[in-house]
Amino acid sequence: MTQGSADAPGADAAPGRVTTPAALDEQLPFTPDWRIWLGLGITVAWLLLGILYVGSSIGWARIGEQPAEVIGNFLEGAFAPLAFLWLVIGYFLQQKELSQNTEALRLQFREIQRTAEQAVKQTETISAQERHARQQIFLQVHELVRRQLGAIAGLLFISSQNAGDGEAKVSDEEVAELWSQLNQGDPDVFCRRILNLHFELDSFGERLDFFYGTPIRARHTNNFIFTVERLMERARRADTDGILEDAITGSAYGFVYRIAIQYREHAPEDLADVARTGRDVRMGIDLANATTYEGNA
């Protein structure tokens, strides 16, 4: 250890270690204060002067013949200055000790501050990592749900193309091409086709009939709405800023969802209700045939 490092209390302390007066005493060698040396020097000089005074003025032979009160007064007057001297020295030494304690408390406070700042940074890092992990999981789930929504939109589109007289509005080749694009990694192909068809229809009744014209269409529409709402709920939990939710509502299936929500408000009650359309999408149970199964049982 160099002289410069020995003069700085706590200079060699390892980072993260709280410095205390006891720790400083263990780290630094004991060096008596200069006030102690001064006090010892004055004390020795004072005692020597006292000895010389007794030997020259009173005599050592006569000192024992003096009454006790005389000897007491002499000793009181002789040692009173020394007592006062050491009282003053003790006062300054106590001030130095208090200064060291204050410095140790200051160092402890700084160390506590650094520890608190590190704890806050670690908490923020852990929170960011957790949020990132939730978002990564959501993106993986989103891809699966997006394909599911593409299939539901395909079923809704195909069921809506029956004119009611047995004549299909789209050819089998076009339907096959749309399903091929869906299987090749374009899950929004039917959603875009539904959006185009929605704007091509002239009246509100035709658009309402597209989504809720039959129980089958109502089933697919309600299934589509429910699936998107579940995905949006998971997006809110994964991203409190709402960026993922905005991305969902701004996508092709998000536009179809918002349009379907508007027409569900005007659909008949028996078709707007998920349970009454024949399928509870949360459990995958065919409610329309539930009573038949029970009757057969």
Helices and strands as residue ranges (DSSP letters): H 3-7, H 21-27, H 34-53, I 54-58, H 60-63, H 68-160, H 172-183, H 189-200, H 204-212, H 215-238, H 243-249, H 252-264, H 269-272, G 275-277, G 287-289, H 290-296
